[in-house]
Amino acid sequence: MKRHPFPIAVAFFAVTLDLPQLHAAEPDSGTQILEWKDGKKACVMLGFDDSAPSQLKNVVPELEKRKIIGNFYLVTGSGVWANTKAKWEEASKSPYVVVANHTFTHKGVEDAAQLDPELAKCNEVLYALHPQRKQPYLLGWGRPGGVPWKVTKEEQEAALAKHHLVDRPPFAGPPINYHSAAETVGAVDKALAKGDMVQLVMHGVGGDWLVTPVEWFTALLDKLEASREEVWVADVVSWHQYVTERKTAAVKVVQSDKTSIRLNLTCEADPALYNLPLTLSTKVPADWKNCVVAQGATKTPVPVKEGAAQYAALPGGGEINITPAGQ
């Protein structure tokens, strides 16, 4: 086994988010904002730290084959990165590889003045991987473990906001917290049972350091594939956008009768950075079997299930108009 190139922490933290499944938009409006995207029962995030080379060999191909998203917390000023830079540049072209900031050197910081360049230099490399994207945009961020971190919570939050970074939520992962494939897979079952979010973070997979056996990793992916109808496998930015928008969202009824339902969806988040559609469920008249949901230039056919239409809508994206199909 290779020695870890960075100092490491010896413990992680478990996620404890207990949120209701539905969020009323307005009293008696008949519309609810669903807890998770597409009405899924739980949210799972897969994180991979430190730019470990085994991730290129054993993780990226499996995610691409199965069309499952992973969050890669990269250290872009390290010798490990320098030796694999070209491979990461190629891997980042995949829609299933989401790059995130793990600081430039993974050496920690003694004060806020040191934190700023650690974030800025890493961001510069990550932005260069996707030059076609309009800047600034949100990137995920994970604090490196096992190194000095002498900044206050307020100083850290200010630096993350300055550099448009999303702090990842608490996490757990193999082999430190989960000691078998069954325990690793069990984290998904627990999230489903609670309607919760869980983030599993790994380092080396089948090699390098803090090694997760490949068999444990593929068992986890098998579970996620089998649970596609129930689990939203998210990147950290989309998770953050959805939760942030949902918490401040409001739906108001503009008009509602047997021929159409018109709604206005808003939220308090900055639309330049928070532009992920929310998933809504609206009760419709009993004789509607299918309907069409229109917002802006987008029109989407939606089936009616148990008297309600479930659909995606963008806060601030214009009036939502729901009509029975064929009208």
Residue frames relative to the residue before (quaternion, step in Angstrom):
aa qw qx qy qz dx dy dz
M 1.0000 0.0000 0.0000 0.0000 0.00 0.00 0.00
K 0.4313 -0.7031 0.4995 0.2647 3.58 -0.92 0.85
R 0.5116 -0.6222 0.4982 0.3207 3.53 -1.21 0.59
H 0.5186 -0.6289 0.4797 0.3247 3.55 -1.05 0.80
P 0.4023 -0.7483 0.4736 0.2319 3.63 -0.75 1.02
F 0.7389 0.3259 -0.2011 0.5544 3.59 1.25 -0.29
P 0.5556 -0.5357 0.4792 0.4180 3.60 -1.18 0.34
I 0.1662 -0.8142 0.5522 0.0679 3.56 -0.99 0.76
A 0.4359 -0.6442 0.5544 0.2960 3.51 -1.27 0.44
V 0.3879 -0.7477 0.4973 0.2078 3.57 -1.12 0.57
A 0.7685 0.2531 -0.1839 0.5582 3.60 1.18 0.10
F 0.1716 -0.7467 0.6322 0.1153 3.51 -1.21 0.63
F 0.4401 -0.6988 0.5078 0.2451 3.55 -1.28 0.03
A 0.4198 -0.7031 0.5176 0.2482 3.54 -1.03 0.75
V 0.4820 -0.6597 0.5000 0.2871 3.54 -1.17 0.60
T 0.0073 0.7812 -0.6242 0.0009 3.55 -0.98 0.82
L 0.2217 0.7461 -0.5904 0.2136 3.54 0.01 1.34
D 0.0001 -0.7950 0.6057 -0.0337 3.57 -0.55 1.15
L 0.1100 0.8136 -0.5509 0.1500 3.52 -0.08 1.35
P 0.5372 -0.6182 0.4530 0.3521 3.58 -1.08 0.60
Q 0.5742 -0.6337 0.4047 0.3239 3.55 -1.15 0.58
L 0.7966 0.2115 -0.1010 0.5573 3.58 1.06 -0.65
H 0.1824 -0.7724 0.6014 0.0916 3.55 -1.15 0.66
A 0.3657 -0.7446 0.5145 0.2170 3.55 -0.49 1.18
A 0.3564 -0.7546 0.5138 0.1991 3.55 -0.85 0.93
E 0.7640 -0.1294 0.1311 0.6183 3.57 1.00 -0.85
P 0.5780 -0.5966 0.4020 0.3852 3.62 -0.89 0.75
D 0.8637 0.0428 -0.0724 0.4969 3.55 -0.92 1.04
S 0.4004 0.7272 -0.4800 0.2836 3.61 1.16 0.40
G 0.3902 -0.7279 0.4763 0.3016 3.57 1.18 -0.51
T 0.6728 0.4512 -0.2936 0.5075 3.57 1.28 0.13
Q 0.0635 -0.7806 0.6215 0.0195 3.54 -1.05 0.87
I 0.3453 -0.6920 0.5926 0.2254 3.55 -1.18 0.66
L 0.3501 -0.7833 0.4750 0.1956 3.56 -0.53 1.16
E 0.6558 -0.5684 0.3538 0.3490 3.50 -1.16 0.78
W 0.8185 0.0956 -0.0090 0.5664 3.55 0.87 -0.98
K 0.6773 -0.5089 0.3587 0.3920 3.53 -1.22 0.59
D 0.8471 0.1125 -0.1381 0.5008 3.55 -1.07 0.93
G 0.5858 -0.6179 0.3641 0.3774 3.57 1.18 0.43
K 0.3198 0.7590 -0.5114 0.2453 3.59 1.16 0.44
K 0.5624 -0.6436 0.4206 0.3044 3.56 -1.20 0.57
A 0.8044 0.0591 0.0074 0.5911 3.59 1.11 -0.61
C 0.2948 -0.7258 0.5928 0.1867 3.52 -1.34 0.31
V 0.0645 -0.7826 0.6191 0.0078 3.57 -0.95 0.95
M 0.0691 -0.7721 0.6299 0.0482 3.55 -1.04 0.83
L 0.2159 -0.7538 0.6107 0.1105 3.53 -1.04 0.90
G 0.0568 -0.8093 0.5846 -0.0031 3.56 -0.74 1.10
F 0.0975 -0.7808 0.6167 0.0225 3.56 -1.12 0.77
D 0.2113 -0.8425 0.4921 0.0587 3.56 -0.47 1.28
D 0.8641 0.3143 -0.1808 0.3492 3.46 -1.52 0.32
S 0.4730 -0.6900 0.4436 0.3216 3.64 1.18 0.23
A 0.1745 0.8222 -0.5261 0.1294 3.60 1.08 0.64
P 0.5127 -0.6804 0.4232 0.3084 3.64 -0.75 0.98
S 0.6086 0.5686 -0.3658 0.4153 3.60 1.03 -0.65
Q 0.5632 0.5914 -0.3900 0.4253 3.58 1.17 -0.41
L 0.6316 0.5214 -0.3232 0.4740 3.57 1.07 -0.72
K 0.7160 0.4610 -0.2482 0.4617 3.56 0.97 -0.87
N 0.8396 0.2655 -0.0797 0.4671 3.58 0.75 -1.08
V 0.7165 0.4461 -0.2575 0.4705 3.60 1.14 -0.49
V 0.6972 0.4979 -0.2978 0.4211 3.58 0.63 -1.10
P 0.6751 0.4825 -0.3345 0.4467 3.68 0.76 -0.82
E 0.6545 0.5061 -0.3233 0.4593 3.61 1.00 -0.76
L 0.6480 0.5097 -0.3269 0.4620 3.60 0.95 -0.79
E 0.6627 0.4976 -0.3102 0.4658 3.56 0.95 -0.83
K 0.6474 0.5280 -0.3212 0.4460 3.58 0.95 -0.87
R 0.7680 0.3652 -0.1787 0.4948 3.57 0.97 -0.89
K 0.3561 -0.7522 0.4752 0.2856 3.60 1.33 -0.14
I 0.4191 0.6602 -0.4847 0.3918 3.53 0.84 1.14
I 0.4057 -0.7435 0.4876 0.2120 3.59 -0.87 0.98
G 0.0587 -0.7698 0.6343 0.0410 3.53 -1.15 0.76
N 0.3209 -0.7237 0.5825 0.1845 3.55 -1.20 0.67
F 0.1165 -0.8182 0.5625 0.0240 3.58 -0.59 1.14
Y 0.1954 -0.7954 0.5703 0.0616 3.54 -0.44 1.32
L 0.1104 -0.8670 0.4856 -0.0170 3.51 -0.03 1.42
V 0.2507 -0.7204 0.6307 0.1426 3.54 -1.18 0.78
T 0.1235 -0.8892 0.4394 0.0309 3.54 0.14 1.33
G 0.6809 0.4414 -0.3154 0.4920 3.60 1.22 0.25
S 0.5129 0.6627 -0.3951 0.3763 3.57 1.25 0.34
G 0.6270 -0.5230 0.4156 0.4008 3.55 -1.30 0.23
V 0.5866 0.5672 -0.3620 0.4507 3.58 1.12 -0.67
W 0.6635 0.4946 -0.3006 0.4740 3.57 0.95 -0.90
A 0.6488 0.5399 -0.3286 0.4237 3.58 0.87 -0.92
N 0.6920 0.4861 -0.2738 0.4581 3.58 1.04 -0.79
T 0.7778 0.3042 -0.1526 0.5284 3.60 1.19 -0.45
K 0.2927 0.8147 -0.4697 0.1735 3.58 1.31 0.10
A 0.6782 0.4968 -0.3094 0.4444 3.60 0.79 -0.94
K 0.6573 0.5080 -0.3118 0.4612 3.58 1.01 -0.77
W 0.6516 0.4896 -0.3234 0.4807 3.59 1.02 -0.72
E 0.6054 0.5462 -0.3606 0.4529 3.59 1.04 -0.68
E 0.6664 0.4775 -0.2991 0.4882 3.59 1.00 -0.76
A 0.6601 0.5202 -0.3105 0.4440 3.59 0.90 -0.91
S 0.6492 0.5567 -0.3242 0.4044 3.59 0.99 -0.81
K 0.5511 0.6061 -0.3940 0.4168 3.60 1.26 -0.22
S 0.5798 0.5992 -0.3697 0.4100 3.59 1.23 -0.39
P 0.4723 -0.6715 0.4856 0.3004 3.61 -0.97 0.76
Y 0.6733 0.4892 -0.2911 0.4718 3.58 1.25 -0.26
V 0.6353 0.4511 -0.3222 0.5376 3.57 1.34 0.17
V 0.0308 -0.7960 0.6035 -0.0350 3.56 -0.44 1.25
V 0.2504 -0.7992 0.5315 0.1270 3.57 -0.52 1.19
A 0.0543 -0.7955 0.6034 -0.0156 3.55 -1.13 0.76
N 0.5614 -0.6392 0.4470 0.2765 3.52 -1.31 0.56
H 0.0214 -0.7901 0.6123 -0.0192 3.58 -0.82 1.09
T 0.5979 -0.5386 0.2746 0.5263 3.51 1.42 0.58
F 0.6284 -0.5904 0.3773 0.3379 3.53 -1.25 0.53
T 0.8362 0.2018 -0.0753 0.5043 3.60 0.92 -0.87
H 0.3155 -0.7577 0.5079 0.2616 3.62 1.22 -0.40
K 0.4951 0.6638 -0.4293 0.3605 3.60 1.10 0.63
G 0.5425 -0.6270 0.3997 0.3909 3.57 1.27 0.02
V 0.2993 -0.7427 0.5728 0.1755 3.54 -1.36 0.03
E 0.3811 -0.7258 0.5341 0.2066 3.53 -1.14 0.73
D 0.7948 -0.0226 0.0232 0.6060 3.58 1.21 -0.42
A 0.7228 -0.4476 0.3081 0.4270 3.55 -1.33 0.14
A 0.6042 0.5719 -0.3598 0.4224 3.59 1.10 -0.62
Q 0.6681 0.4695 -0.3014 0.4923 3.59 1.09 -0.60
L 0.6080 0.5807 -0.3599 0.4044 3.58 1.07 -0.65
D 0.6307 0.5853 -0.3484 0.3717 3.59 0.87 -0.91
P 0.7253 0.4024 -0.2843 0.4809 3.67 0.70 -0.86
E 0.5670 0.5818 -0.3950 0.4290 3.61 1.10 -0.52
L 0.6960 0.4435 -0.2632 0.4997 3.57 1.00 -0.82
A 0.6827 0.5151 -0.2969 0.4248 3.58 0.86 -0.99
K 0.6828 0.4899 -0.3000 0.4515 3.59 0.87 -0.90
C 0.6435 0.4961 -0.3287 0.4814 3.58 1.00 -0.73
N 0.6289 0.5358 -0.3315 0.4556 3.59 0.95 -0.84
E 0.6271 0.5597 -0.3394 0.4222 3.57 0.94 -0.88
V 0.6708 0.4786 -0.2953 0.4834 3.58 0.95 -0.86
L 0.6719 0.5019 -0.3054 0.4509 3.59 0.90 -0.88
Y 0.6370 0.5172 -0.3310 0.4660 3.59 0.97 -0.79
A 0.6442 0.5402 -0.3257 0.4326 3.58 1.01 -0.78
L 0.5819 0.5852 -0.3739 0.4232 3.60 1.18 -0.41
H 0.7827 0.1853 -0.0940 0.5866 3.59 1.20 -0.54
P 0.0461 -0.8588 0.5099 0.0199 3.61 0.57 1.12
Q 0.6073 0.5829 -0.3557 0.4061 3.60 1.18 -0.42
R 0.6080 0.5752 -0.3570 0.4147 3.61 1.17 -0.38
K 0.4745 -0.6673 0.5004 0.2815 3.54 -1.05 0.79
Q 0.2219 -0.7830 0.5710 0.1076 3.56 -0.78 1.05
P 0.5940 -0.1969 -0.7760 -0.0781 1.48 -2.19 1.21
Y 0.0616 -0.7518 0.6505 0.0891 3.52 -1.32 0.32
L 0.6261 -0.5742 0.3809 0.3649 3.53 -1.21 0.44
L 0.0733 -0.7512 0.6546 0.0428 3.52 -1.20 0.76
G 0.4988 -0.6317 0.4966 0.3249 3.55 -1.17 0.54
W 0.0969 -0.7829 0.6124 0.0522 3.56 -1.24 0.49
G 0.0530 -0.7765 0.6273 0.0260 3.53 -1.11 0.79
R 0.4205 -0.7037 0.5144 0.2517 3.56 -0.79 1.01
P 0.4245 -0.7000 0.5051 0.2732 3.61 -0.87 0.86
G 0.3397 -0.7599 0.5223 0.1852 3.56 -1.01 0.79
G 0.7964 0.3631 -0.2342 0.4232 3.53 -1.32 0.36
V 0.6651 0.4458 -0.3006 0.5183 3.59 1.25 0.34
P 0.6419 -0.5156 0.3746 0.4264 3.63 -1.16 0.39
W 0.0177 0.7918 -0.6094 0.0366 3.56 -0.98 0.84
K 0.0947 0.8581 -0.4876 0.1299 3.52 0.49 1.32
V 0.4565 0.6080 -0.5127 0.3989 3.52 0.64 1.21
T 0.5008 -0.6456 0.4815 0.3171 3.56 -1.13 0.58
K 0.6673 -0.4781 0.3801 0.4263 3.54 -1.28 0.27
E 0.6625 0.5121 -0.3010 0.4564 3.56 0.97 -0.87
E 0.6479 0.5068 -0.3194 0.4705 3.59 0.99 -0.79
Q 0.6480 0.5119 -0.3177 0.4660 3.57 0.99 -0.80
E 0.6649 0.5081 -0.3098 0.4513 3.58 0.86 -0.93
A 0.6471 0.5160 -0.3214 0.4602 3.58 1.00 -0.80
A 0.6624 0.5018 -0.3065 0.4642 3.59 0.97 -0.84
L 0.6453 0.5108 -0.3264 0.4649 3.60 0.96 -0.81
A 0.6518 0.5089 -0.3205 0.4621 3.59 0.95 -0.85
K 0.6302 0.5487 -0.3301 0.4392 3.59 0.98 -0.84
H 0.7833 0.3259 -0.1568 0.5057 3.56 0.96 -0.88
H 0.4666 -0.7207 0.4150 0.3011 3.58 1.28 0.41
L 0.3903 0.7188 -0.4685 0.3338 3.54 0.93 1.01
V 0.2949 -0.7434 0.5828 0.1440 3.53 -1.07 0.88
D 0.3350 -0.7398 0.5503 0.1940 3.57 -0.64 1.11
R 0.3939 -0.7242 0.5060 0.2536 3.58 -0.68 1.03
P 0.5258 -0.6406 0.4531 0.3284 3.58 -1.11 0.61
P 0.7022 -0.4264 0.3331 0.4627 3.60 -1.26 0.12
F 0.1083 -0.8135 0.5714 -0.0024 3.54 -1.13 0.70
A 0.1222 -0.7289 0.6597 0.1363 3.50 -1.42 0.05
G 0.0780 0.8267 -0.5550 0.0495 3.58 -1.16 0.31
P 0.5666 -0.5664 0.4680 0.3731 3.52 -1.32 0.25
P 0.6543 -0.1611 -0.7284 -0.1242 1.57 -2.25 1.11
I 0.4814 0.7016 -0.4294 0.3028 3.61 1.24 -0.04
N 0.7950 0.2941 -0.1500 0.5088 3.58 0.77 -1.03
Y 0.7546 0.2436 -0.1424 0.5924 3.57 1.09 -0.71
H 0.1956 -0.8469 0.4924 0.0449 3.55 -0.62 1.16
S 0.7544 0.2113 -0.1741 0.5966 3.55 1.25 0.40
A 0.6518 -0.4804 0.3964 0.4326 3.54 -1.31 0.16
A 0.6411 0.5426 -0.3268 0.4333 3.57 0.99 -0.84
E 0.6649 0.4884 -0.3103 0.4724 3.60 0.94 -0.81
T 0.6329 0.5341 -0.3263 0.4558 3.57 1.03 -0.78
V 0.6774 0.4702 -0.2769 0.4934 3.56 0.91 -0.94
G 0.6156 0.5885 -0.3360 0.4023 3.56 1.06 -0.76
A 0.5600 0.6019 -0.3918 0.4131 3.58 1.16 -0.50
V 0.6348 0.5106 -0.3264 0.4794 3.59 1.07 -0.70
D 0.6394 0.5274 -0.3274 0.4536 3.59 0.95 -0.83
K 0.6516 0.5128 -0.3173 0.4601 3.58 0.99 -0.83
A 0.6383 0.5176 -0.3275 0.4664 3.59 1.00 -0.79
L 0.6520 0.5100 -0.3118 0.4665 3.58 0.98 -0.82
A 0.6537 0.5287 -0.3190 0.4375 3.57 0.95 -0.85
K 0.7536 0.3755 -0.1968 0.5023 3.59 1.08 -0.73
G 0.3934 -0.6978 0.4976 0.3328 3.59 1.22 -0.29
D 0.4145 0.7698 -0.3653 0.3196 3.49 1.26 0.66
M 0.4244 -0.6241 0.5668 0.3303 3.50 -1.40 -0.23
V 0.0078 0.7731 -0.6341 -0.0108 3.57 -1.10 0.73
Q 0.1532 -0.7657 0.6184 0.0882 3.53 -1.09 0.80
L 0.1292 -0.7766 0.6148 0.0461 3.55 -0.81 1.07
V 0.0844 -0.8107 0.5793 0.0051 3.57 -0.68 1.12
M 0.0803 -0.7879 0.6106 -0.0044 3.53 -0.95 1.01
H 0.3291 -0.6928 0.5968 0.2357 3.54 -1.35 0.28
G 0.8090 0.0143 0.0103 0.5875 3.59 -0.27 -1.16
V 0.1204 -0.7625 0.6317 0.0713 3.56 -1.13 0.71
G 0.8267 0.0205 -0.0657 0.5585 3.54 -0.29 1.28
G 0.8085 0.0239 -0.0177 0.5877 3.59 1.25 0.24
D 0.7066 0.4646 -0.3491 0.4036 3.56 -1.38 -0.03
W 0.7047 -0.4436 0.3487 0.4302 3.63 -0.73 -1.02
L 0.8097 0.1378 -0.1677 0.5453 3.56 -1.23 0.60
V 0.0712 0.8962 -0.4348 0.0520 3.49 1.00 0.99
T 0.2039 -0.7067 0.6671 0.1181 3.51 -1.04 0.95
P 0.4328 -0.6963 0.4952 0.2874 3.64 -0.66 0.99
V 0.5821 -0.5978 0.4189 0.3582 3.56 -1.02 0.78
E 0.6294 0.5566 -0.3373 0.4246 3.59 1.01 -0.78
W 0.6336 0.5086 -0.3341 0.4778 3.60 1.06 -0.68
F 0.6590 0.5231 -0.3003 0.4494 3.55 0.96 -0.92
T 0.6931 0.4581 -0.2921 0.4737 3.60 0.85 -0.89
A 0.5921 0.5453 -0.3717 0.4624 3.61 1.11 -0.55
L 0.6336 0.5194 -0.3222 0.4743 3.58 1.04 -0.77
L 0.6685 0.4865 -0.3059 0.4722 3.59 0.92 -0.84
D 0.5971 0.5493 -0.3587 0.4615 3.59 1.07 -0.69
K 0.6508 0.5175 -0.3076 0.4626 3.57 0.99 -0.88
L 0.6768 0.4899 -0.2972 0.4622 3.57 0.90 -0.88
E 0.6235 0.5253 -0.3392 0.4693 3.58 1.05 -0.69
A 0.6844 0.4850 -0.2816 0.4659 3.56 0.95 -0.88
S 0.7371 0.4091 -0.2092 0.4955 3.58 1.22 -0.49
R 0.2503 0.8186 -0.4947 0.1499 3.60 1.19 0.33
E 0.6610 0.5205 -0.3158 0.4387 3.59 0.99 -0.73
E 0.7592 0.3888 -0.1870 0.4873 3.57 1.19 -0.52
V 0.7683 0.3624 -0.1634 0.5017 3.59 1.13 -0.64
W 0.2417 -0.7164 0.6371 0.1496 3.53 -1.03 0.91
V 0.1457 -0.7637 0.6248 0.0717 3.59 -0.57 1.17
A 0.0633 -0.8686 0.4889 -0.0508 3.53 -0.20 1.35
D 0.3962 -0.6054 0.6052 0.3321 3.48 -1.35 0.21
V 0.6468 -0.5847 0.3266 0.3649 3.55 -1.12 0.71
V 0.6378 0.5219 -0.3469 0.4477 3.61 1.01 -0.65
S 0.6603 0.4955 -0.3154 0.4681 3.60 0.90 -0.85
W 0.6069 0.5351 -0.3468 0.4745 3.60 1.03 -0.76
H 0.6835 0.4872 -0.2853 0.4626 3.58 0.83 -0.99
Q 0.6505 0.5115 -0.3226 0.4595 3.60 0.91 -0.85
Y 0.6722 0.5078 -0.3121 0.4392 3.57 0.82 -0.98
V 0.6919 0.4757 -0.2879 0.4605 3.59 0.81 -0.99
T 0.6581 0.5143 -0.3143 0.4512 3.59 0.94 -0.87
E 0.6700 0.4831 -0.2996 0.4775 3.58 0.90 -0.88
R 0.6615 0.5346 -0.3109 0.4243 3.56 0.88 -0.97
K 0.6697 0.5355 -0.3066 0.4132 3.58 0.92 -0.89
T 0.7780 0.2856 -0.1704 0.5330 3.60 1.11 -0.56
A 0.4356 0.7213 -0.4473 0.2999 3.59 1.23 0.23
A 0.0479 -0.7684 0.6376 0.0280 3.52 -1.25 0.58
V 0.1436 -0.7687 0.6186 0.0755 3.54 -1.07 0.85
K 0.0639 -0.7907 0.6085 0.0228 3.55 -0.88 0.97
V 0.4195 -0.6965 0.5278 0.2454 3.55 -1.02 0.85
V 0.2556 -0.7567 0.5867 0.1335 3.55 -0.79 1.07
Q 0.7669 -0.1571 0.1440 0.6053 3.55 1.00 -0.90
S 0.0462 0.8023 -0.5931 0.0481 3.60 -1.01 0.75
D 0.2392 0.7367 -0.6091 0.1705 3.56 -0.81 1.07
K 0.7542 -0.4060 0.2649 0.4429 3.59 -1.24 -0.22
T 0.7021 0.4666 -0.2730 0.4635 3.60 1.20 -0.27
S 0.8105 -0.0652 0.0501 0.5800 3.61 1.13 -0.47
I 0.1827 -0.7270 0.6476 0.1366 3.51 -1.37 0.41
R 0.0715 -0.8006 0.5949 0.0045 3.56 -0.73 1.09
L 0.0495 -0.8178 0.5714 -0.0472 3.53 -0.80 1.12
N 0.2108 -0.7390 0.6213 0.1529 3.52 -1.29 0.42
L 0.1149 -0.8049 0.5819 0.0185 3.59 -0.65 1.16
T 0.0402 0.7929 -0.6047 0.0631 3.57 -0.79 1.07
C 0.0060 -0.7597 0.6454 0.0785 3.54 -1.35 0.16
E 0.5753 -0.6418 0.4078 0.3015 3.56 -1.25 0.44
A 0.5292 0.6550 -0.4095 0.3509 3.61 1.21 -0.24
D 0.6027 -0.5696 0.4314 0.3552 3.56 -1.23 0.62
P 0.3763 -0.7680 0.4658 0.2270 3.63 -0.45 1.12
A 0.5692 0.5965 -0.3912 0.4089 3.60 1.18 -0.36
L 0.7702 0.3093 -0.1586 0.5348 3.58 1.15 -0.63
Y 0.7465 0.3205 -0.1765 0.5557 3.56 1.17 -0.58
N 0.2210 0.8004 -0.5053 0.2349 3.53 0.11 1.35
L 0.4053 0.6968 -0.4886 0.3339 3.58 1.04 0.76
P 0.4591 -0.6819 0.4843 0.2995 3.63 -0.79 0.89
L 0.3354 -0.6994 0.5951 0.2103 3.54 -1.18 0.69
T 0.3879 -0.6939 0.5494 0.2572 3.56 -1.25 0.41
L 0.0997 -0.8100 0.5779 -0.0022 3.54 -0.72 1.16
S 0.1545 -0.7428 0.6398 0.1227 3.52 -1.31 0.41
T 0.0456 -0.8181 0.5724 -0.0329 3.56 -0.68 1.14
K 0.4076 -0.6879 0.5455 0.2513 3.57 -0.92 0.91
V 0.1133 -0.7962 0.5933 0.0340 3.56 -0.95 0.93
P 0.6880 -0.4683 0.3334 0.4429 3.63 -1.20 0.30
A 0.6331 -0.6063 0.3461 0.3342 3.54 -1.07 0.84
D 0.7035 0.4695 -0.2857 0.4507 3.62 1.06 -0.61
W 0.5152 0.6129 -0.4379 0.4089 3.62 1.24 0.08
K 0.1680 -0.7976 0.5741 0.0773 3.60 -0.76 1.04
N 0.7572 0.0132 -0.0021 0.6531 3.52 1.21 -0.66
C 0.0827 -0.8088 0.5797 0.0545 3.56 -1.13 0.45
V 0.3537 -0.6874 0.5868 0.2409 3.53 -1.37 0.08
V 0.1547 -0.7741 0.6096 0.0721 3.55 -0.88 1.01
A 0.0575 -0.8070 0.5875 -0.0133 3.56 -0.70 1.13
Q 0.1102 0.7459 -0.6539 0.0623 3.52 -1.13 0.81
G 0.8009 0.0145 -0.0672 0.5948 3.54 -0.55 1.14
A 0.7916 -0.2709 0.2190 0.5020 3.57 -0.87 -0.95
T 0.5989 0.5899 -0.3457 0.4170 3.59 1.29 -0.07
K 0.0193 -0.7690 0.6389 -0.0080 3.55 -0.95 0.98
T 0.0444 -0.8245 0.5628 -0.0381 3.55 -0.72 1.11
P 0.3483 -0.7113 0.5623 0.2380 3.62 -0.82 0.93
V 0.0443 -0.8071 0.5879 -0.0314 3.58 -0.85 0.98
P 0.3651 -0.7201 0.5369 0.2447 3.60 -0.83 0.89
V 0.3716 -0.6933 0.5675 0.2435 3.55 -1.21 0.54
K 0.0152 -0.7984 0.6005 -0.0424 3.55 -0.75 1.11
E 0.8429 -0.0447 -0.0276 0.5355 3.54 -0.78 1.13
G 0.7306 -0.4802 0.2239 0.4306 3.53 0.98 0.98
A 0.7235 0.3923 -0.2428 0.5135 3.59 1.22 0.20
A 0.3056 -0.7131 0.6016 0.1904 3.54 -1.27 0.55
Q 0.1587 -0.7724 0.6097 0.0806 3.57 -0.90 0.96
Y 0.1242 0.8083 -0.5529 0.1596 3.57 -0.73 1.05
A 0.4534 -0.6543 0.5335 0.2858 3.55 -1.34 0.27
A 0.0447 0.7868 -0.6137 0.0477 3.55 -1.05 0.83
L 0.3715 -0.7394 0.5258 0.1969 3.55 -1.04 0.82
P 0.4437 -0.6744 0.5124 0.2927 3.61 -0.77 0.93
G 0.8228 0.1660 -0.1496 0.5225 3.55 -0.82 1.00
G 0.5247 0.6719 -0.3837 0.3550 3.56 1.27 0.18
G 0.6874 -0.4397 0.2805 0.5054 3.55 1.24 0.23
E 0.6933 -0.4906 0.3403 0.4035 3.53 -1.30 0.34
I 0.3172 -0.7169 0.5932 0.1831 3.55 -1.12 0.80
N 0.0579 -0.8036 0.5924 -0.0025 3.57 -0.79 1.03
I 0.0757 -0.8026 0.5917 -0.0006 3.59 -0.58 1.19
T 0.0408 0.7988 -0.5957 0.0734 3.56 -0.73 1.10
P 0.5645 -0.5782 0.4421 0.3893 3.59 -1.15 0.44
A 0.5700 -0.6091 0.4251 0.3513 3.56 -1.04 0.75
G 0.7662 0.3457 -0.2690 0.4701 3.54 -0.99 0.86
Q 0.5856 0.5849 -0.3846 0.4087 3.58 1.21 -0.17
